Amino acid sequence: MKPFGFALGVLTGAAAVLLLTRQETRRVRPVAKAALKAAMMAYHEARVQGAELAEAAEDLFAEAKTEAAADIFAAAMAAAQAKAKHEAKSDAASKSETGAATAEASASRAAGESA
């Protein structure tokens, strides 16, 4: 009913001015004034509630954005760590293969020299 309070107050005031004579207007003026005041108060309250709702929505959006950024960062860090582990294993495997080949070459040289 609050959004309609302003419209009701305006209509009441306009009808009072248009329909009543000067003497009747003086008698009805306090009622019209009270109706307009009530309409302004309802309009103000609606604006305040709208601002509070907008602020709550902005806060919710900011929290969701922060959490999403944290999730993206955590996923990127996990991927980087997995890649680093994979590269470390690949390097270790290639070093052990190189070491085995070097050992075989050394053993074959030693066998060739002893023969």
N, C-alpha and C positions, 0 to 999 in steps of 0.2 A: 504494500500500500504506500510505502514511502515515495517511490518514484512518481506516483500519481498525486501525491500531496501538493507538489509545486503547481501542477496543471490545474488542480482543483482550486487552489488559492487564487491563481491568475483569473480563472473563469469566474469565480465568485466576485472578485474585485471588479472585473470588467462588467459583469452583469449589474452589479450594484450601481456603478456609475451611469450606465446606459438606461437602466429601467426606472430608477428612482428619481424623484424630484429633489430639489435642493434641500428642503426640510427633511425629507425622508432619508436623504443621504447622510445628513448630520446624525440622525438617530442610528443608522446602520453602519456608520463609519467605524465604530469600535469593533464590530463583528468582522467587517471586511479587513480591518487592520490585523486582527487576531488571526484570521484565516491566512492572510499573506505572510504573517510572521511564522505560522506553523508550516507553511509551504517552504519558506526559506530555511527553516530548521531541518525539515525533511530533506531538502536538496543538499544542505551542508552535510548531513549525516550520510547520505548516499555517496557523496564525494569522498568522505573520510573512509568509509568502508571499501570503496573502490580502490583508493590509494593503498590501504592495508592489504587488499587482495593482490594488487600488482606487486607490492613489495615481497609478499610471501612467494609469489610465482618467480620473481627474480632470484630470491634466495635459493629456491628449489632448483632452478636452472643452473645457478653457479655451483651448487653442491654436486649436481649430476655431471657437470662439465669437469670439475676437479677430479671426481672419481674416475671418469672415463680417461682423463689424461694419465692418472696414476696407473690404471689398468694397461693402457697402451705402453707406458714406460716400462712397466714390469714385464710385459710380453717381449718388448724389444731387448731388455736386459737378459731374459731367459734365452732368447734366440742367440744373442751374442755369446753367452756363456756356452751354449751347446755347440756353436760353431768353433769356439776356441778349444773346447775339449776334443772335438772331432779333428781339428787341425793338429793338436798336440799328439793325438793317437796316430795320425797319418805320419807325422814327422818321426815319431818313435819307431813306427813300423819300417819306414824307409831307412832309418839309421841302422836298425837291426839287420835289415836285408843287406845294406852296404857293408856292415861289419862282418856278416857271415861270408859275403863274397870276398872281402879282403882277407879273412881268415883262411878261406879255401885257397886263395891265390898264394898266400904265404906258405901254407902247408904243401902245395904242389911245388913251389920253388924249393922249399927245404927238401922235399923228396927227390927232386931233380938234382940238387947239389950233392946229396948224399949218395946218389947212385953212380 
